[in-house]
Amino acid sequence: MIRILQLHFIYLSVVCNPTTKAVKYQLYNKMKKNLKIIIFLFTLFVLNSCSVATPFFIQNTTQNNIKLKIIYNYPIEDLSNYGNYKIVYQNGILTPKQFEKSKELLDIEQQQISDSTLLITIPKNSTVRIASTSNTYFANKIKSIEYNDKVLTIDEVLKNSTSKHWKITYKIQ
């Protein structure tokens, strides 16, 4: 019995020792601070490394074929270095999700006018994918588009487009 009391006394003296409590508190604060730094660095890394696919579609909702001139800021042959600029279309007005699921994508009629200008014919009542890049990089590569005597900068096009889940769609009406 005396031995148990002695052990209990030693235990209480170690656990209740103000010096021991202070050391434990300091360790706890250091661990808490280090954990905050680790969480901050992890969050910073994740946010800087995010990349979101942003395809750009044009829907021709009219009953006429549309001649669309795309003027790029770069030579057309260099565009493949910056993303997928292969222009394909699908008959019908499709949502971007329906377009991406489609296996029947068709090549579009196109004519290169200069090293940075492309003329395409968008069939009536169809959806065309102009570009598929990350984080809207296509906006830096496309200078403007022209159709039906309208000249629109890419900023004007984006302003008049709809965006859902980073998929951007411009409608010709």
C-alpha positions as CSV (number, residue, x, y, z in Angstrom):
1,M,0.0,0.0,0.0
2,I,2.8,2.4,0.9
3,R,4.5,1.5,-2.4
4,I,1.3,2.4,-4.4
5,L,1.1,5.7,-2.6
6,Q,4.8,6.4,-3.4
7,L,4.2,5.7,-7.1
8,H,1.1,7.8,-7.1
9,F,3.0,10.7,-5.4
10,I,5.8,10.4,-8.0
11,Y,3.2,10.4,-10.8
12,L,1.5,13.4,-9.5
13,S,4.7,15.3,-9.0
14,V,5.7,14.7,-12.7
15,V,2.3,15.3,-14.2
16,C,1.4,18.3,-12.0
17,N,4.8,19.8,-12.1
18,P,4.5,23.3,-13.5
19,T,7.7,22.9,-15.4
20,T,6.4,19.8,-17.2
21,K,3.1,21.6,-18.0
22,A,5.0,24.5,-19.5
23,V,7.1,22.2,-21.7
24,K,4.0,20.4,-22.9
25,Y,2.3,23.7,-23.7
26,Q,5.3,24.9,-25.6
27,L,5.4,21.7,-27.6
28,Y,1.7,22.0,-28.3
29,N,2.1,25.5,-29.6
30,K,5.0,24.6,-31.8
31,M,3.1,21.7,-33.3
32,K,0.1,23.9,-33.9
33,K,2.2,26.6,-35.6
34,N,4.0,24.0,-37.8
35,L,0.7,22.4,-38.8
36,K,-0.7,25.8,-39.8
37,I,2.4,26.4,-42.0
38,I,2.1,23.0,-43.6
39,I,-1.6,23.5,-44.3
40,F,-0.9,27.0,-45.8
41,L,1.9,25.7,-48.0
42,F,-0.3,22.7,-49.2
43,T,-3.2,25.1,-50.0
44,L,-0.9,27.4,-51.9
45,F,0.6,24.6,-53.9
46,V,-2.8,23.2,-54.8
47,L,-4.2,26.6,-55.9
48,N,-1.2,27.4,-58.0
49,S,-1.2,24.0,-59.8
50,C,-4.9,24.0,-60.7
51,S,-5.7,23.8,-64.4
52,V,-9.2,23.8,-65.7
53,A,-10.1,22.7,-69.3
54,T,-12.0,25.6,-71.0
55,P,-13.3,24.7,-74.5
56,F,-14.8,27.5,-76.6
57,F,-17.9,26.8,-78.7
58,I,-19.9,28.8,-81.2
59,Q,-23.5,27.8,-81.9
60,N,-25.0,28.9,-85.2
61,T,-28.7,29.0,-84.3
62,T,-29.7,30.5,-87.7
63,Q,-31.0,28.7,-90.7
64,N,-28.1,29.9,-92.9
65,N,-24.5,28.8,-93.2
66,I,-22.2,31.5,-91.6
67,K,-18.8,32.5,-92.9
68,L,-16.7,33.2,-89.8
69,K,-13.3,34.7,-89.9
70,I,-11.0,34.0,-87.0
71,I,-8.0,36.3,-86.6
72,Y,-5.3,34.9,-84.3
73,N,-2.5,36.8,-82.4
74,Y,-0.1,34.0,-83.5
75,P,0.6,32.1,-86.7
76,I,-1.9,29.3,-87.1
77,E,0.9,26.6,-87.4
78,D,2.1,27.6,-83.8
79,L,-1.3,27.3,-82.2
80,S,-0.9,23.5,-81.5
81,N,1.8,24.4,-79.0
82,Y,-0.9,26.2,-76.8
83,G,-3.8,23.7,-76.8
84,N,-6.2,22.0,-79.1
85,Y,-7.2,24.3,-81.9
86,K,-8.6,21.7,-84.2
87,I,-12.0,23.0,-85.3
88,V,-14.7,20.4,-85.4
89,Y,-18.5,20.6,-85.4
90,Q,-21.6,18.7,-84.7
91,N,-25.0,19.1,-86.4
92,G,-27.6,20.5,-84.0
93,I,-27.5,22.9,-81.1
94,L,-25.7,20.9,-78.4
95,T,-24.7,21.8,-74.9
96,P,-20.9,21.6,-74.3
97,K,-21.5,18.4,-72.3
98,Q,-23.4,16.8,-75.2
99,F,-20.7,17.9,-77.7
100,E,-17.9,16.4,-75.6
101,K,-19.7,13.1,-75.3
102,S,-20.4,12.9,-79.1
103,K,-18.3,10.5,-81.1
104,E,-19.5,11.9,-84.4
105,L,-17.4,15.1,-84.6
106,L,-17.0,16.4,-88.1
107,D,-14.1,18.4,-89.6
108,I,-15.2,21.8,-90.7
109,E,-14.7,23.5,-94.1
110,Q,-11.8,26.0,-93.6
111,Q,-9.5,28.2,-95.6
112,Q,-6.3,29.8,-94.3
113,I,-6.3,33.4,-95.6
114,S,-3.0,34.5,-94.1
115,D,-0.6,33.1,-91.5
116,S,-2.9,34.2,-88.7
117,T,-6.3,34.3,-90.3
118,L,-8.7,31.4,-90.8
119,L,-12.1,31.4,-92.6
120,I,-14.5,28.7,-91.7
121,T,-18.1,28.0,-92.8
122,I,-20.4,27.1,-89.9
123,P,-23.3,25.0,-91.1
124,K,-26.8,26.1,-90.2
125,N,-28.1,24.9,-86.9
126,S,-24.8,23.5,-85.6
127,T,-22.3,23.7,-82.8
128,V,-18.6,24.3,-83.4
129,R,-15.7,23.9,-81.1
130,I,-13.1,26.6,-81.9
131,A,-10.5,25.7,-79.3
132,S,-10.0,23.6,-76.2
133,T,-7.3,25.0,-73.9
134,S,-6.7,25.3,-70.2
135,N,-7.7,28.3,-68.1
136,T,-9.1,30.3,-71.2
137,Y,-5.7,30.5,-72.8
138,F,-7.5,30.7,-76.2
139,A,-8.5,34.3,-75.2
140,N,-4.9,35.3,-75.5
141,K,-4.4,33.6,-78.9
142,I,-7.6,34.7,-80.7
143,K,-7.6,38.4,-81.5
144,S,-11.1,38.7,-83.0
145,I,-13.9,37.1,-85.0
146,E,-15.9,38.4,-87.9
147,Y,-19.2,37.3,-89.4
148,N,-22.1,39.0,-91.2
149,D,-20.2,42.3,-91.4
150,K,-19.6,42.3,-87.6
151,V,-16.2,42.5,-86.1
152,L,-15.9,41.4,-82.5
153,T,-12.8,41.3,-80.3
154,I,-12.4,38.3,-78.2
155,D,-13.2,40.3,-75.1
156,E,-16.6,41.3,-76.7
157,V,-17.2,37.7,-77.7
158,L,-16.5,36.5,-74.1
159,K,-18.7,39.2,-72.7
160,N,-21.6,38.1,-74.8
161,S,-21.0,34.4,-74.2
162,T,-22.4,32.0,-71.6
163,S,-20.2,30.0,-69.3
164,K,-21.1,26.8,-67.4
165,H,-18.5,24.7,-65.7
166,W,-15.7,26.6,-67.5
167,K,-17.2,25.7,-70.9
168,I,-17.7,28.9,-72.9
169,T,-20.4,29.2,-75.6
170,Y,-21.1,32.1,-78.0
171,K,-24.4,32.0,-79.9
172,I,-24.9,33.5,-83.4
173,Q,-28.6,34.4,-83.7
